[in-house]
Every structure is written in C-alpha cells, then in structure tokens.
C-alpha cells in the first residue's frame, strides 16, 4: 500500500485528491495538510511514501516545504502540483529537490499513475511539461553544452547513454526501444546510476546532468 500525504490550501482540491487516490486499492491518503507547515508536521508523524504538495500555499509554500522535507527525510519523494506549466515557482521547487511535476488539471488516471511512479522512484512525469521546465531552467542559468568527459569516470558508457536519453524526456520503455534492450535492463541501470550521482529520482538525475554540463541544453519549444 502506497501511503500518500497531500497538501493544498484549497478544500476542494484536497477533497478531490483524497477521493481520487483513496479509491485505488494500492493507494491510501494518510494525511491532508492546508499549508507547508502542516505538511512537514504530518510528514514527521506519518512518514508517508510520497508527499503531493501544492506549489503555492500560504505560510510555507511548496518550495520551502519541499526543501525542508527533502533535507530532513530524503526517503520521502515530493510530487509538485502546479496550475501553470511554466510557473516561476516550479524552478525553485526543482532546485529544492522535487522528484516530479504535475499539472492540477491533468486527467485522473495521469495523476494516479504519477503518484505510483514517483513513489516507486521513477520521478520524471508529464514529459512535455518536464522538457519545457528543464529547457527554461538551464537557459536561465546560461549553461553551455559540453562533452560527457566529466562523467566518464563516474558512470559507465551505458549509464551515460541512458542519462542522455532521460534528458530527452524518454520513459523506460522508450529507452529500451532506442537501445534495443529489455525494460528490466534499463531499470537496473537507472537504479545503479542514481546513487552514483547522489540523487533520488530520474528528474534529479537529469537536473544533475544539466548542472554539470553533461548533456546539451535543449531548445525551448
């Protein structure tokens, strides 16, 4: 059973998420917070498997709550819920350690799948949104594309291949097709790669690649 903590200052959103996720056999909402302060308090008490945080909340917003939660308990991944796909707040949450992003108006099945994926450590979601966010993220920091030489002593050649495909927003299935390997092989490589980079999710691995100039800056759509 995946234990979910949700945080949103809007009662209707909290009720909607509670009802949506609670109806699934493998998901249960263990806590619902109205702001970041309460989310942190409940996370300490309940130790959920995933925290779904609204990015804009009074008092302590989703960015600071994400930063505090990931610093205090890295085992709890954070899925950020946002209304706008290029909200400036999103970039702060990205740097704070969010494991994934999702638009609030996403289809119910997309939300359910996202919660399962982030809880399982798969991280990168809503691929079009993620690519746009990352493209803008690196452009704002004026990062320049360089070679992968800096990572050759840290990752294997196959792990570098997978990291570059992750940076393109590919899923495990798409990577497996591109490299002509089994999906289980891709999952194994990703699982070994994350601790080498000191990150906890696919999204954070992609951010690491951009920040360390391992992959080329993507062009904004």
N, C-alpha and C positions, 0 to 999 in steps of 0.2 A: 504493500500500500504506500503510495506517494503522499506524504503529508505536506500540505501547502499552507503557507501564510500569505494573506493578501493585505494590501494597504492602499486605500484610496479615500480621499476626503468626501467623495460623493456617495451618499447612502444607496442610490440606485445602482451604481457601478458595483459596490461591494455586494449587494444582494444578488445582482446578476451573475457575478463571478462565483459567488458561493453556490448558487443554484446550478450553474453550468458545470462546475468542476465536481461538486458534490454528487451529481447524478451519475458519475462514472464509477465503475466498480473498483478501479485501481487508484482513484484519487479521493482524498478527503481534505476538507478545509479545516485546519486545526485552530486558526485564529484569523480575525479580521480587524485591522487597525485603521484608525482615522487619520493618522499622520506618521511621520517618520519616527518620532519619539516613541510612540506606542508600538510601532513595528519592531524597533530594537528591543524594547522591553519584552514583547511577546516572543521574539526570536530567542532571547536568553532563556525564557521559561520553557518554551515548547520545542526548541531545536528542530524546526521543520526541515524537510528535504529540499525545499525551494521556497524562495520569497518572491512574490509578484508585487512589485512596487510601482505605484503611480509616480511619474516623474515630477509632477507639480503638486505639492501638498503644503499646507500652512505649517508654520513652526519649523520643522525639519523636513526639507524636501527629499525627493527620491535620490538626488545626487549624494547629499551628505549621508543619508541613511545607507546607501549602497557602500560608500567609502567606509563608514563606521562598521557596517556588518561584515564586509569582506576582510577588514583588518582584524576584527575581533573573532570571527569564526569563518575561515576560508572554506569550510566544508559545506556552507550553505550558499548555493548559487543564486544569483539575483536575475530575474527576468523583469526588464523595464517595460512598463506600459506607457505609451505616449499617444497624444492626439495628433500631433503634427510630425510628418516624416522627416523633416529637417529642422526640428526644434533645436535652438541653441543649447537647451538643457541636455539634449542627448549626448553632446560631445563631452560634457562634464561627467555624465554617467559612464561613458565609455572609458574615460581615464580613471574613474573611480573603481572600475573592476566589474562592471556589469557583464553577465555571461550571455545576454541576448536582448533583443528589442522586439517589440510587437506593437502594432497599431491597435488602439482600443476598438476600432470598428472592424477588425478582422473577423472572418467567418468563425462561428463557434468551433467547428472542427479544427480550424487552424490554431485557435487558442489552446484547445485541449492537447493537440499534438505538440505545440510549443512547450507547454508545461512538462509533458513527458520527456521531451528531448533535452531540455535544459536540466531537468532533474537527473537525467542519465549522463550529463556531461557533454552532450553533443553541441550545445551552445548556439552556433550560428543559425539564425532563423530569418524568415522573411527576406529571401536572398536579394531581391531588388532593393529593398529598404537598406539592408546591410551594406550592399555595394555603394549606394549613394552616400550613406553616412561615412563609410571609410574613405571614399574618394574626397569628400569635403574635409574630413578630419585631417588627412595628410596634406592636402593643398593649403589648409590654413597654417600648417606648420612648415611649409616650404621645403618638404623633404624631397630629395632628388633620387632618382633611380640609380642603383649601383649594381655591381655583380654580387653573387652569392658567396664570394670567397670568405667573408667574415664568419659564415656559419658552417663552413665545411668541416671544421674541427669539432663542432658541436653536434651536428646532425649527419645521418647517413645520406647518401645520394638519393635514395628512395624517399626518405623523410623530407628532403628538400623539394623533391618533385611534388609530394603531397601538400607541403606547405604552400607552394606556389599555386596549386590548384584550389586550395582552401581560400586563398586570397582572391580568387576569381569568383568566389561565392558558390563553389560546387558542393553538392551533397556527397555522402559516401558512395552512393550508387553511381553518380556521375563520374566521380574519381575512379571508381573501379572500372567503368567502361573505358575511360580515357587511357588508363594504364594497362588495361586488359588483365586484371587480377580479380580475385574474389573480394566481395564486400568485407568479409571477415578479415582479410589481409589488410585492407585499408584501415579498419577499426583498430587492429593490433598496432599498426604503425603510428596512428594518431595517439593511441594510449601511451606508447613509449615516448613519443615526441613531447607531449605536454609537460611532463616533469623535467625534461631536459631544458625546456625554455623557462621553467619556473612559473607556468601559467596553469589555469584550471579548466579552460574551455577553448573550443575551436576559435571563437571570436577573439579571445585574448591572444591566441597564437597568431592570428592574422594581424592584430594591432602590433604585437611584438615584431613581426616581420617588417611592417611599415616603419616603425620607430627605429629599428636597427638597419633599415635600408637594405633589406634582403630581397624584397620584391619591388618591382617598378610601381610608381604611383599610377593608379588607374585614371583614365579620363572621365570627367563628370559627364553624365548623360545629358 
